[in-house]
Amino acid sequence: MEGVVALFIPIISVAGFFAWMIAISPVGKAFAERLRNQARPGDDGERQELLQAVEALRHELAELAERVDFAERLLAQGREGEAGKLHPGERRTGST
């Protein structure tokens, strides 16, 4: 087991050295800059388009919520109206 650990020490050291050299080289800096630019949002025009799309989706969602509320009210009215009605074949008794 000690032989395996002794073998990994120089391998990790050399790999770490080369990783550090690449990180401080112009190639490493260019790669890091590319990664930073990917995280940034696009230009203002693109951002405005996204904001408008989100606002349109919010408006559509609000309309759908109103439609669901309306449908729920209609269902509730239908249930309340059916409570006192007699179905075919039923008779009203003296207690009801």
Secondary structure as UniProt FT lines:
FT   HELIX           2..24
FT   HELIX           26..39
FT   HELIX           44..82
FT   TURN            88..89
FT   TURN            94..95
//
